Amino acid sequence: MQAGPGSTVNPVLVEVLRGDTLESSHRGSLAVLDADGAVLARLGDIDRPIFPRSAVKLLQALPLVESGAADRLGLSDEELALACASHNGEEPHVAAATALLAKAGLPVSALECGSHWPSFETASRALAAAGREPTPLHNNCSGKHCGFLCLACALHGSVDLRQYVRGYVQADHPVMREVTAALEAVTGFDSSTAPRGTDGCSIPTYGIELRRLALAFARVGSGVGLREAHSRAAQRLRRAVARAPFMVAGTGRFDTRVMQQLGERVYCKVGAEGVFCASLPNLGLGIALKIDDGNNARAAEVVMASLIEASLSPSGADAEMLHALSRPALRNWNGIHVGQLRPAAALTAVRLR
């Protein structure tokens, strides 16, 4: 997955200042495409396969809606948003995951994503103060996995459901085959030849080019190039997230903040190791980016905020919010302003309007 000898070195996208002095920088690549495949902007190598990780959760949730499982089980907007989430493990997230399992008629033990402490410190402290240990419900991917189990309700036929869902994280399980088929249909990648690894939550993850990922998210926003059932499913999932953006991430998180402010104008989703994807439905554009050093919390957010700014021409509160995300201040433990992150020259030169 690393660039080989002689490969093009990706440009610096984000600079980190300590005071007024450049302290460090982050290189990466990005692609902005429309649904017909036209490249509106590109920086770096957009044809090298990268693992999109959690950035493609909405694509992986398409079969949940397309199969009819979401309707038959009566899933709410909050529950559908959670199926697309990398959440903080806050109480509303855990409650929604619990509700999804109850609708599927399955116990917590059916989840095969593993357990970890909530990523939101307040939630972790509350759990520890109550003398409780984390369960798979607190896993940031529990909503996606609950969605997989709900999909199984539409697939298991006459086989006992609890028996049927065992091993659903394996690539050859019928549930995962449906999920991978949807990912292939929307991006156009070939899972039989793509690099493959295992994600943090134990499902397969495939190497897909940024060009294909950006095209997929342009299609998800516009419906162009998707089969009708996928187009309807994508629209429903995007609207669910826009109506319940807290569920897709949580307190203080970039995705939640952006979609709370901008609503259906932007769907965005972070992935591990410096990956970010977004759909701008009103413009018919898709964005995909990768930070070379895997920096999520700082560099990937600066790049995504900058590209949204360049696309939407925001004003008022929208502009203020995006500016704060694209040029965040750095403060030390005493709250003293010590520096700033900013988009590098290559990124500020991108023009999308």
C-alpha positions as CSV (number, residue, x, y, z in Angstrom):
1,M,0.0,0.0,0.0
2,Q,3.0,2.3,0.1
3,A,4.3,4.2,-2.9
4,G,7.0,2.3,-4.6
5,P,10.4,3.5,-5.8
6,G,10.1,6.2,-8.4
7,S,6.5,7.0,-7.4
8,T,5.4,10.6,-7.4
9,V,5.8,12.2,-4.0
10,N,2.5,13.6,-2.8
11,P,2.4,17.3,-2.1
12,V,2.2,19.0,1.3
13,L,-1.5,19.7,2.0
14,V,-1.4,20.9,5.6
15,E,1.2,22.9,7.6
16,V,1.6,23.1,11.3
17,L,2.8,26.4,12.8
18,R,4.4,26.8,16.3
19,G,4.1,30.5,16.8
20,D,4.8,31.9,13.3
21,T,7.3,29.1,12.4
22,L,6.6,26.0,10.4
23,E,7.0,23.1,12.7
24,S,5.7,20.1,10.7
25,S,3.7,19.3,7.6
26,H,1.4,16.6,6.2
27,R,1.5,15.3,2.7
28,G,-1.4,13.6,1.0
29,S,-3.6,13.2,-2.1
30,L,-7.1,14.2,-3.0
31,A,-9.6,13.8,-5.8
32,V,-12.8,15.7,-6.5
33,L,-15.0,14.2,-9.3
34,D,-18.5,14.6,-10.7
35,A,-20.8,11.7,-11.2
36,D,-19.8,11.3,-14.9
37,G,-16.2,10.7,-13.8
38,A,-14.8,14.1,-14.7
39,V,-11.9,15.1,-12.4
40,L,-12.5,18.7,-11.2
41,A,-9.5,18.7,-8.9
42,R,-6.6,16.3,-8.0
43,L,-3.5,16.6,-6.0
44,G,-1.0,13.7,-5.6
45,D,-1.5,10.1,-6.7
46,I,-5.2,9.4,-6.9
47,D,-4.8,6.0,-8.7
48,R,-2.9,4.2,-5.9
49,P,-5.2,1.8,-4.0
50,I,-5.8,2.9,-0.4
51,F,-7.8,1.3,2.4
52,P,-10.9,3.5,2.8
53,R,-11.7,1.9,6.2
54,S,-14.7,3.6,7.9
55,A,-15.1,6.3,5.3
56,V,-17.3,3.9,3.2
57,K,-19.8,2.9,5.9
58,L,-22.7,4.5,4.0
59,L,-21.8,2.4,1.0
60,Q,-21.7,-0.7,3.1
61,A,-25.2,0.1,4.5
62,L,-26.8,0.3,1.1
63,P,-27.9,-3.4,1.2
64,L,-29.6,-2.8,4.6
65,V,-32.1,-0.5,2.8
66,E,-32.1,-2.1,-0.6
67,S,-33.0,-5.5,0.8
68,G,-36.1,-4.2,2.5
69,A,-34.7,-5.1,6.0
70,A,-34.8,-1.4,7.1
71,D,-38.5,-1.2,6.3
72,R,-39.5,-4.5,7.7
73,L,-37.7,-3.8,11.0
74,G,-39.0,-0.2,11.2
75,L,-35.6,1.4,11.5
76,S,-35.6,5.0,12.5
77,D,-33.4,7.8,11.1
78,E,-31.3,7.6,14.3
79,E,-30.8,3.9,13.8
80,L,-30.0,4.2,10.1
81,A,-27.5,7.0,10.9
82,L,-25.8,4.8,13.5
83,A,-25.4,2.1,10.8
84,C,-23.2,4.6,9.0
85,A,-21.4,5.7,12.1
86,S,-18.0,5.8,13.8
87,H,-19.5,6.9,17.0
88,N,-18.1,8.1,20.4
89,G,-19.8,5.4,22.4
90,E,-22.0,8.0,24.2
91,E,-25.3,6.9,25.8
92,P,-27.5,7.7,22.8
93,H,-25.2,5.7,20.5
94,V,-25.3,2.7,22.9
95,A,-29.1,3.0,23.2
96,A,-29.6,3.0,19.4
97,A,-27.3,0.0,18.9
98,T,-29.3,-1.8,21.6
99,A,-32.5,-1.0,19.8
100,L,-31.2,-2.2,16.5
101,L,-30.2,-5.6,18.1
102,A,-33.7,-5.8,19.7
103,K,-35.4,-5.3,16.4
104,A,-33.2,-8.0,14.8
105,G,-34.0,-10.3,17.7
106,L,-30.3,-10.9,18.5
107,P,-28.2,-10.6,21.7
108,V,-25.2,-8.4,22.2
109,S,-23.0,-11.6,21.9
110,A,-24.0,-11.8,18.2
111,L,-21.8,-8.7,17.5
112,E,-18.3,-9.7,16.2
113,C,-16.8,-6.2,16.2
114,G,-15.0,-6.5,19.6
115,S,-15.1,-4.2,22.6
116,H,-13.3,-1.1,23.5
117,W,-13.8,1.9,25.8
118,P,-15.8,4.7,24.4
119,S,-13.6,7.2,22.4
120,F,-15.4,10.1,24.2
121,E,-13.6,10.6,27.5
122,T,-16.7,11.7,29.4
123,A,-18.5,8.5,28.3
124,S,-15.5,6.3,29.3
125,R,-15.3,8.0,32.7
126,A,-19.1,7.6,33.3
127,L,-18.8,3.9,32.4
128,A,-15.9,3.4,34.7
129,A,-17.5,5.4,37.6
130,A,-20.5,3.0,37.3
131,G,-18.2,0.0,37.7
132,R,-19.0,-1.2,34.3
133,E,-16.8,-2.6,31.5
134,P,-17.2,-1.8,27.8
135,T,-19.2,-4.2,25.6
136,P,-19.3,-4.5,21.8
137,L,-22.1,-1.9,21.9
138,H,-19.4,0.7,22.8
139,N,-17.3,-0.1,19.8
140,N,-17.3,2.8,17.4
141,C,-18.4,0.4,14.7
142,S,-21.2,-1.2,16.6
143,G,-23.9,0.6,14.6
144,K,-22.5,-0.7,11.3
145,H,-22.3,-4.3,12.7
146,C,-25.9,-4.0,14.0
147,G,-26.8,-3.0,10.5
148,F,-25.2,-6.1,9.2
149,L,-27.2,-8.2,11.6
150,C,-30.4,-6.5,10.5
151,L,-29.5,-7.2,6.9
152,A,-29.1,-10.9,7.9
153,C,-32.8,-10.8,8.9
154,A,-33.6,-10.4,5.2
155,L,-31.2,-13.1,4.0
156,H,-31.3,-16.0,6.4
157,G,-34.4,-17.7,4.9
158,S,-35.3,-20.9,6.8
159,V,-31.9,-21.1,8.6
160,D,-32.0,-20.2,12.3
161,L,-30.9,-16.6,12.5
162,R,-28.5,-17.0,15.4
163,Q,-26.8,-19.8,13.6
164,Y,-26.8,-17.9,10.3
165,V,-25.1,-14.8,11.6
166,R,-22.1,-16.6,13.1
167,G,-19.0,-15.5,11.2
168,Y,-20.7,-12.7,9.4
169,V,-17.5,-10.7,9.4
170,Q,-15.8,-13.2,7.1
171,A,-15.5,-12.3,3.4
172,D,-17.3,-15.5,2.2
173,H,-20.3,-15.0,4.5
174,P,-23.6,-14.1,2.6
175,V,-23.9,-10.9,4.6
176,M,-20.4,-9.8,3.8
177,R,-20.8,-10.8,0.2
178,E,-23.8,-8.5,-0.1
179,V,-21.9,-5.7,1.5
180,T,-18.9,-6.1,-0.8
181,A,-21.1,-6.4,-3.9
182,A,-22.6,-3.0,-3.1
183,L,-19.2,-1.5,-2.6
184,E,-18.1,-2.9,-5.9
185,A,-21.2,-1.7,-7.7
186,V,-20.9,1.9,-6.5
187,T,-17.1,2.3,-6.8
188,G,-16.4,0.0,-9.8
189,F,-13.5,-1.7,-8.0
190,D,-12.9,-5.5,-8.3
191,S,-12.6,-7.2,-4.9
192,S,-11.0,-10.3,-6.5
193,T,-7.9,-8.4,-7.6
194,A,-7.8,-5.5,-5.1
195,P,-5.4,-5.5,-2.1
196,R,-7.3,-6.9,1.0
197,G,-6.8,-6.5,4.7
198,T,-8.8,-6.8,7.9
199,D,-10.3,-3.7,9.4
200,G,-10.2,-2.8,13.0
201,C,-13.7,-4.1,13.6
202,S,-12.7,-7.5,11.8
203,I,-14.5,-7.1,8.5
204,P,-12.5,-7.2,5.2
205,T,-11.2,-3.9,3.9
206,Y,-10.2,-3.5,0.3
207,G,-7.7,-1.2,-1.5
208,I,-9.6,1.3,-3.7
209,E,-8.3,4.2,-5.6
210,L,-9.2,7.7,-4.5
211,R,-10.5,8.4,-8.0
212,R,-13.1,5.6,-7.6
213,L,-14.0,6.7,-4.1
214,A,-14.6,10.3,-5.2
215,L,-16.7,9.0,-8.1
216,A,-18.7,6.8,-5.8
217,F,-19.6,9.6,-3.4
218,A,-20.5,11.9,-6.4
219,R,-22.9,9.1,-7.4
220,V,-24.3,8.7,-3.9
221,G,-25.2,12.3,-3.8
222,S,-26.7,12.6,-7.3
223,G,-28.0,9.1,-8.0
224,V,-26.3,9.3,-11.4
225,G,-24.6,6.0,-12.4
226,L,-26.3,4.0,-9.6
227,R,-29.0,1.4,-10.1
228,E,-32.4,2.7,-9.0
229,A,-32.5,0.7,-5.7
230,H,-29.0,1.9,-4.7
231,S,-30.0,5.5,-5.6
232,R,-33.0,5.3,-3.3
233,A,-31.1,3.6,-0.5
234,A,-28.3,6.2,-0.7
235,Q,-30.8,9.1,-0.6
236,R,-32.5,7.6,2.4
237,L,-29.3,7.0,4.3
238,R,-28.0,10.6,3.5
239,R,-31.3,12.1,4.8
240,A,-31.2,9.9,7.9
241,V,-27.7,11.2,8.7
242,A,-28.7,14.8,8.0
243,R,-31.7,14.4,10.4
244,A,-29.6,12.7,13.1
245,P,-26.0,13.8,12.6
246,F,-25.1,13.3,16.3
247,M,-25.5,9.5,15.7
248,V,-22.9,9.3,13.0
249,A,-20.1,10.6,15.3
250,G,-21.0,12.5,18.5
251,T,-20.0,15.4,20.7
252,G,-17.3,17.7,19.3
253,R,-16.7,15.5,16.2
254,F,-16.0,17.0,12.8
255,D,-18.6,14.9,10.9
256,T,-21.4,15.7,13.4
257,R,-20.5,19.4,13.5
258,V,-20.4,19.9,9.8
259,M,-23.6,18.0,9.1
260,Q,-25.4,19.7,12.0
261,Q,-24.5,23.1,10.4
262,L,-24.9,22.3,6.7
263,G,-27.6,19.6,6.7
264,E,-28.1,17.7,3.4
265,R,-25.7,20.0,1.6
266,V,-22.8,17.8,2.8
267,Y,-22.4,14.1,3.7
268,C,-19.0,13.5,5.1
269,K,-17.4,10.5,6.8
270,V,-13.9,10.0,8.2
271,G,-12.0,6.8,8.0
272,A,-9.0,5.5,9.9
273,E,-5.4,6.4,8.9
274,G,-6.1,9.8,7.4
275,V,-8.9,9.0,5.0
276,F,-12.0,11.2,4.4
277,C,-14.8,11.0,1.9
278,A,-17.7,13.4,1.2
279,S,-20.7,13.9,-1.0
280,L,-21.9,17.3,-2.0
281,P,-25.4,16.5,-3.4
282,N,-26.4,19.9,-4.6
283,L,-23.3,20.2,-6.7
284,G,-23.1,16.5,-7.8
285,L,-19.6,16.2,-6.5
286,G,-17.7,13.6,-4.6
287,I,-14.5,14.1,-2.5
288,A,-11.9,11.5,-1.4
289,L,-8.6,12.2,0.3
290,K,-5.8,10.4,2.1
291,I,-3.1,11.9,4.4
292,D,0.1,9.9,3.9
293,D,1.1,9.8,7.5
294,G,-2.4,8.7,8.7
295,N,-3.2,11.9,10.6
296,N,-6.9,12.0,11.1
297,A,-7.6,14.4,13.9
298,R,-5.7,17.3,12.5
299,A,-4.6,17.1,8.8
300,A,-7.5,15.2,7.3
301,E,-10.0,17.5,8.8
302,V,-8.2,20.6,7.6
303,V,-8.2,19.3,4.0
304,M,-11.8,18.3,4.1
305,A,-13.0,21.6,5.6
306,S,-10.9,23.5,3.0
307,L,-12.4,21.5,0.1
308,I,-16.0,22.1,1.4
309,E,-15.2,25.8,1.7
310,A,-13.9,25.8,-1.9
311,S,-17.0,24.0,-3.1
312,L,-19.9,25.8,-1.3
313,S,-18.8,29.4,-1.1
314,P,-20.2,29.6,2.4
315,S,-21.3,32.7,4.2
316,G,-22.3,33.8,7.7
317,A,-22.3,31.0,10.4
318,D,-21.5,28.4,7.7
319,A,-18.3,30.3,6.7
320,E,-17.3,30.9,10.4
321,M,-17.6,27.2,11.2
322,L,-15.7,25.9,8.2
323,H,-13.0,28.5,8.6
324,A,-12.5,27.4,12.2
325,L,-12.1,23.8,11.0
326,S,-9.8,24.5,8.1
327,R,-7.5,26.8,10.2
328,P,-7.8,25.5,13.7
329,A,-5.9,27.1,16.5
330,L,-3.5,25.1,18.6
331,R,-3.6,25.6,22.4
332,N,-1.6,24.0,25.2
333,W,-2.9,22.6,28.4
334,N,-3.1,26.0,29.9
335,G,-5.3,27.2,27.1
336,I,-2.6,29.4,25.7
337,H,-2.6,29.9,21.9
338,V,0.6,28.3,20.7
339,G,0.1,27.8,16.9
340,Q,-2.2,26.9,14.1
341,L,-2.9,24.4,11.4
342,R,-3.4,25.8,7.9
343,P,-4.0,24.5,4.4
344,A,-0.7,24.6,2.4
345,A,-0.3,26.4,-0.9
346,A,-1.2,23.4,-3.0
347,L,-4.5,23.1,-1.3
348,T,-5.4,26.7,-1.2
349,A,-4.8,26.8,-5.0
350,V,-7.7,24.3,-5.6
351,R,-10.6,26.0,-7.3
352,L,-14.0,24.2,-7.5
353,R,-16.3,27.1,-8.6
